Amino acid sequence: MEPEYKLCLHERDFTIGRSITDNIVDFMAKSRQCLIILSRSYLQSEWCNFEAKVAQYIMKDKLQMIVLDNDVIDKSNLSEVVKSLIKTQTFLLWNKNDGTFWRRLDEALNASQK
């Protein structure tokens, strides 16, 4: 997605020596948008669940959501925060056979910048 969109990647962008929590909160506060890409790994990560909570409170209407695979959405294994996001946010469902996914993502990102 880069260079068209500037991403925050922890291994590249987080300030060395600062707490992970402070880095997450600061970068979200400075960001114009937030994408949550749900995957099995994401759902199993405590840090990702923390990021979802922060996004829900800090990003509010700047939050976009992507669900990578319909198989990922096993509602019995979702945290309350992720369940809430899925219920309240419009999201894109990734399907490798869907030729409209990238166009719709680009439209969503551009629309929220206006």
N, C-alpha and C positions, 0 to 999 in steps of 0.2 A: 504493500500500500504506500510505502515511501517511494519517491519523495513527494508525491502529491499531498499526502497527509503526514504530519509529523506524529510519530508514535512515541510513547513513553515505554521504554524497555528497561527493566530494572538493572540488567547486567551492563547496560550502557549509560543510563541516565541518572540512576540514583546516586546521591552524594555519599561518597565513602566516609565512614565514621558517624553518620547520622543513623538514628534508629530506622528500621524498616517502616514502622508505623508512621513516623514523621514524614519520611519520603513519600509514602502512599498518599497521605492526607494532603501534603503540599502540592504534589503533582496533580492530583484530582482538582484541587481548588484552582489551579492555574489553567486547567484544561478547558477547551471549548466544548469537547464532547467526550463521552466515555462509551466504549464498546465492551460488552461482556461476552466473551466467546465461551459458551458452555461446552464442556467436554467431560469425559469421565474423570480425567486428571484434575480439572478445575473443581468438579464437585467433591472430590476427595481431599482437596487442599484447604487447610485451615486459613492460610493467608488469602486465598481466593475468596473464601466466604467472608473474611474481614473486608476485603476490597468491595465485595458486593454490598455490605452494610454501609460502608463509606459512600459508595456511589449512590445508593438509595437516598442518603441524606444530603450529600453535598451537590451531586450532579442533577438531581431531580429531572427537570425537563430537557437536560442535555444528554440524557442516557439513551443509548441505542442498545439493543440486545440482539445477539446472534445465537441461535441454537444450532450446533454443528450437525447433529444427527438425532433424528426422532427417537432412536433407541436410547439415547442418553436420558431422556425425560421419563425416568421411573419415579413417579411422584412420592413413593414411599421412602426414597433415599435422599430427597432434597431437603436442604435446610429451610427453616421458616423464611429467611430472607429471600432465598432464591424462589421459593413458592410464591411469595408476595410479588416479586418482580415479574414472574411469569403471568400472574393474574392481572397485574396492573399496567404492564408495558406491552406495547406492540412490538413484535420481534420478527426477525427473518428466520425461516427454517432452511438450513443448508441442505441442499440436495444436489449432488454432483451432476445430475441430469437436467437440472433447472437452469436454462440459459439466461434467465432473467435475474438471478441472484445478485451478480456483481453490479448490474445496472441499478437495481433497486437499492442496494447498499449505498452506491455512489449518490443516488438521488436523495436518500435519507440523510446522508452526511452533509450534502450541499444545502438541503432545505433547512437544516437546523442551524446553519451558519448565517442565514439571512435574517 
